[in-house]
């Protein structure tokens, strides 16, 4: 659905994105992760055709974001970070206006508006002025706006930013539901959010992509292996991190190979191996590790 | 309905539901009404409708210098300040479509400012006068043209600012300069004055109010309007090259 190749964006005297490449498969929920100022919003603005890249190519649904911007805009639904809305309009009026602007024909617009109002749980607020809504409700209006023309790709910039915990869970659940039927690319710096929502993640740091993989495999790759065997610790395991508890010992191994070697040694020593498993890292720990190694390399 | 028409309708509704617009419309109708009642009628005599039309047209243009920047100030400055410009550009709307829709709505409201002027001619006719409808139509046409140029200048001013008040101030300076620069040049600067006087919008409007429709003037007004709308479009596109 998205292919980005060697994409660079320079502002006056500052490189926001530096030779970024990644791809997003159709039907996935992808988290675009990075600290504030990492280049997430710039990337999403390029994908939504708000601005062009300085170099490189970005394709959405097979269309070039620079040369075929109008086609790209038709197949995406975009929610900017600040959720800009016309506060002087009522919810249903605004969504109807947006639907028509996005090319939904007049005869279908009313049904499309009703569909997203119901989908985003705005039925009771449909006649309210947008200016009178809470931040969470405005966020849902913004998502309804992004959905109203039934796009193939939903691009959400920090969709849970500034929401209280209840609203955050509500929006997260909505994104989870939407991800079941279309491709979703969302940026966030709240990593537990991405962990709960995204099947894939792209980690960006200082304008460069540092990792791009399925969330589970990334967590495993940065995790450790745990070996549990019976009896006391092995004599040659004195330097390994271990924890003897009762008649069993738990050993932490940095890699699968180290775990297998340690398990073999335990069997040779007459211990019985009870568990050898991968302990995944949290996404937050993975991100911190990637960011610190990038800082070290810089 | 095209996307431009959809945005035009939204812009017009936003303008017409803003209290500020009605304050401006009220003031302009009062201004022209007071002019009609207390200045034009006594000085020109009851029958001199031509003089009434000429005076009213000039007042309508001068009123536009003050009011058009206040109408256009929110067009793009407010969209940029609130971030809604991002929603419009990705809607999908091309930059020139946004400019045309916003210009159209502001021009419509600008026309409402002086639309009472021909009504006064009808009132005068009811009171026994015999207006010459040729000059009346020519004056309306000239006011439409001048309004289009001033509105385009206002939209351009709004496109370069992110603050409504700044947009109004820049718009006021530009419209005032555009209308009065040809008359502020010293007479001995003959070359400069020669160039500027060929684009004297006030003079063009004055002549139209006398019933003279000059094709050169119409071409000038259309060109200036297109030029400032092009500037506004380029200004909106500047985000791409920041």
Interface residues (C-beta under 8 A of the other chain):
Chain A: X11 X12 X45 X48 X49 X50 X51 X52 X69 X70 X73 X74 X76 X78 X80 X82 X84 X85 X86 X88 X97 X98 X100 X101 X102 X103 X106 X145
Chain B: X1 X3 X6 X7 X10 X14 X17 X82 X83 X84 X85 X86 X87 X88 X89 X90 X91 X92 X93 X94 X239 X240 X242
